[in-house]
Amino acid sequence: MNDPLCGTFYPSMDQKGRMSFPTKLREILGPEFYLCAGHDNHYIAVYSPEEFQVYRSKLLSIKGKAGSDIRRLLLSCADKQVPDKQGRILITQTLRDHAGIGTEDDVVVIGSENRAEIWKRAKWEEFNSTISIEDIADALSDLVL
C-alpha cells in the first residue's frame, strides 16, 4: 500500500450492520482488509493485510501480562472482510459496540494515513470539536510546510 488513506465519507448502515465501504478506500486497501477495535478511541480501525501484519507485530512486541491482555482484547474482535459485489461489508456487533454504533446511527469513514477508521458520526464530530486551529498551528510550528 503506497497511497495514503485519506478523505471523509458518509455511508449508511442497514439494520444488519452492513455498510457500503467507500470505493476510494477499497481501491487502496485491496480486495480484503481487517476491521479491529480502535486502540486510542472508540472507532473501528481498518487495515490492509500488510498493515494488519505490521499492527500485529507491534502488539507482539509488548511484553508480559500487559502485552497478552492488550493482544487478547484488541485481536479477539478483529474481523477479516471481503466486500460483496456492491462493496458492502458487515460490521460485527462486537465492533459496533466498541465504537458505540447502533443500527440507527450515522457513521463516518475517514482515511488516516495507514488505516481507515469507522466512527459513529456524533463521536467523530465530538472528537473534532476538541482540536482547535491553534492546537494544529502549535503542533506544526516547528515544521516547514
N, C-alpha and C positions, 0 to 999 in steps of 0.2 A: 504494500500500500504506500504509494508515493504521494498521492494527492492528499492534502489535509481535508478533514471532515469539517465543514463549516456551513452556516446558514441556519435559518429558523423556519420550521414547518408546523402547520396546524392540522394534522389529520384527525379524523373522527374514529371513535372506537365503538364497536357494536356491543350488544348485551352479552355476547360470549367472550369478550375480551380480545377480539380480533381488531386489528387496525391496519390500514394501508401504510406501509413504511415508505418514506419518501424515495422516489426513483433516483434522485441525485446522490443520495447517501448509499443506496443499494449498489449503484454502479461503482462506487469507491470501495465499499466493504466486500463486495463479491457475492457469489450465489448463496452463501451461507454465512451466518455470524452468530455470536454468542450474546445472550442477554444475562446480565448479572446485577445484583444489588449494588447500588452506588455506595462507595465506601466513605464518602465525606459529606453526604447529604441524602435526602430522600428522593432519589431518582433511580432510573434503571440505566445502567451503562451498557452500551452496545459495542462489541469488539469484533474486528475481523478475526479469522482463525490465527493469523500471525500475531496480532496484538494481544489476543487472548493468551497465547503461549507466553508472551513477554510478561503479561499481568500475573499469570500463574507462577512463573519463575520468580518474580518479585515476592509473591506471597510465600513461596517455598523458602526464601532467604530469611524469613522471620523465624528466629529460633525459639525453642522452648514451648511451654504451655500456651503462651500468648499467641505464638505463630499457629499452633494447632487449632486453638479456639477461633482465631480470625479466619483461617482457611475453611474450617468447618462451617462457620456462619456464612461467609461470602460465596463459597463454592457449592454449598448444599442447594441453593436455589438457582444456580446457573442453568441456562437452558439454550441448547443449540437450536437455531431456527433456520428453516429454508422457506423463503416466501413462496406462496402459492402463485398460480398464473396471474392473479390480479394484484400481486405484490403485497398481499396481506400476511401478517404474522400473528401468532397467538401469544398473548402475554399471560403467563400463568397467574393464578390467583395469589400465590406467594409473592411474586414480584410486584403485582399490583398493590398488594397490602403494604409491602415495603415502601413503595412510592406514594402511598395514600391515594391511589387512583381507583375510583369507583366507576362502574359502567356508565353512570350519568355524567361523569366529569369530562371537561375539555382537557385535552392533552396537547403538549408541545414537544416537538423533537428538535434538538439542536445538534449541530456539529461542534465538537470540542477538540479539534486537532487530531488526536489519535483514536478517538472514540466518538460515538454519538451518545446522546442522553435523551431519555424519555422522561418528561416531568408532568405532573399534574399542573395544568396551566396556572392555577391560583398560587401554587407553591413557587413556580418559576417567576411569576410576577412579584411575589413577596421577596424572593432572593434578589431579584434585580433592584428592588427598591432600597436594598441595604448598601448598594455600591453607588457612590456619587462620582460625578465627573472630576471632582477634586481628588478623590481617592485614586482614580485612574491616572490623573496627572502626576500625583506624588509618586506612584509606583513606577511610572515611565520616565521620571525626571532625569535619571542618570543614563538613559538610553538615547542614542542619536537615531531618530526616526525620520 
